[in-house]
Amino acid sequence: MTHPTELTIAGARRALAAREISAAELTQAHLDAIAALNPRLNAYITVTPELAAAQAAEADAALARGEAGPLAGIPLAIKDLFCTAGTRTTAGSRILGDFVPPYESTVTGNLLRDGAVFLGKANLDEFAMGSSNTSSAFGAAENPWKRQGDDTALVPGGSSGGSAAAVAARLALGATATDTGGSIRQPAAFCGVSGIKPTYGRCSRFGIVAYASSLDQAGPVARTVEDCAILLGSMAGFDPRDSTSADVAVPDFAAAVARGVKGLRIGIPREYRVEGLSPEIDALWRQGMDWLRAEGATLVDISLPHTKYALPTYYIVAPAEASSNLARYDGVRFGLRENGEDLKDLYERTRAAGFGDEVKRRILIGTYVLSAGYYDAYYVKAQQVRALIKRDFDQAWAQVDAILTPATPTAAFGRDENQDDPVAMYLNDVFTITANLAGLPGMSVPAGLDMKGLPLGLQVLGRPFDEETVFAVGGAIERAAGFHALPALRAAA
């Protein structure tokens, strides 16, 4: 049989149902892989072997009784932004370094309901603020891929870098992640795996440490499009505890993967041919168009004219919301406390010691754009432009069923590259941010390698709550690309 860590989620479900492997054996294989590779990759902040073993035993018992849920025995990594009852949740920050939630996030609760096994908490950029997973207070995560003939440590992308690295390196069959401006799709592309940001409101935000509340959305990372569909089917659903949760039915996402694209109209936005786009990624984008055309789709040239304003709009809206959300970390109620001479001094000392540089930078930007005299000039204006960006997409949906773009402007870069240039780092999200601003579903699918052997991804965007079409297009790209390349650092290599 295939080595347990090389199974897909779909394959593992079949193997478990056929009693070819037990949940305990599948879980232990992944725990062994974590023990061997995580000291190098730092994909996990916290590993929970005892909890995983207990959950695997419960899954085996449920399988024996014929009462197994759809994810029974499937070992997953949980991004350390999801609160997990009784297990430390840090958000990658020193200020929450010892926080153990007494409650479970809705998304992780749904996964537990369906029988999933939690291997541990995956690394991330601090408070999900970053595109490289280098701002974590618990050390940078490393991409398991390597440039040909070069052992330089590459970033796994961010903020969900630990989730993507764990899945790519075979340290988990799948992982939860969150996406505020591309934090699922960019690391998925960098690590050669699939990842989908569903429509805003599709997954509950209850129990997820907040970054920017009008942009944050949970989603899965996995090795195949089908695996992402399986995970999203469990993660999604209405939650009355989240006022932004959408009361809409959860369809059979996995059934849509094999549906094909015949008769679909696929939009190609001319504004996404941005300056600095890698020629290899441009060539892959054109190849993706050819694949979809060959499968019976019609390509339609479209315009999204306000795309050029997406980055500055995002970097006003997101920091503004972050500065408000992070005001709760004051050293009084929970988390790190640095004693001060008075309350103001306590606040200042706690936040100075607890927050990293990138978080401080975004809080300062956000506080500035919300301050008296600048609110109308920056924040209100940004929200107006955001409405125009959404209108561009609303008009595009009259012409097309889905949109195809690159996922990232480049392949993964070195850990020490771009770190002294925040603007260069922010440009990593140039293709992904619009979906968050407009609340749309977007998926990254690995589709090829660059000249140095690093993975490149294509992105599929869809109408609100039409993840099924996104999965159908993603599945078609996956089949046409036949992407089977493997990272240098992985379990059972």
Buried (B, 14 or more C-beta within 10 A) or exposed (E): EEEBBBBBBBBBBEBBEEEEBBBBBBBBBBBBBBEEBBEEBBBBBBBBBEBBBEBBBBBBEBBEEEEBBBBBBBBBBBBBBBBBBEBBBBBBBBBBBEBEBEEBBBBBBBBBEBBBBBBBBBBBBBBBBBBBBBBBBBEBBBBBBBBEEEEEBBBBBBBBBBBBBBBBBBBBBBBBBBBBBBBBBBBBBBBBBBBBBBBBBBBBBBBBBBBBBBBBBBBBBBBBBBBBBBBBBBBBBBBEEBEBBBEBEBBEBBBBBEBBBEEBBBBBBEBBEEEEBBEBBBEBBEBBBEBBEEBEBBBBEBBBBBBEBBBBBBBBBBBBBBBBBBEEBBBEEBBBBBEBEEEEEBBBBBBEEBBBEBBBBBBEBBBBBBEEEEEEEBBEBBBEBBEEBBBBBEEBBEEBBBBBBBBBBBBBBBBEBBBEEBEBBBBBBBBBBBBBBBBBBBBBBBBBBBEBBBBBBBBBBBBBBBBBBBBBBBBBBBBBBEBEEBBBBBBEB
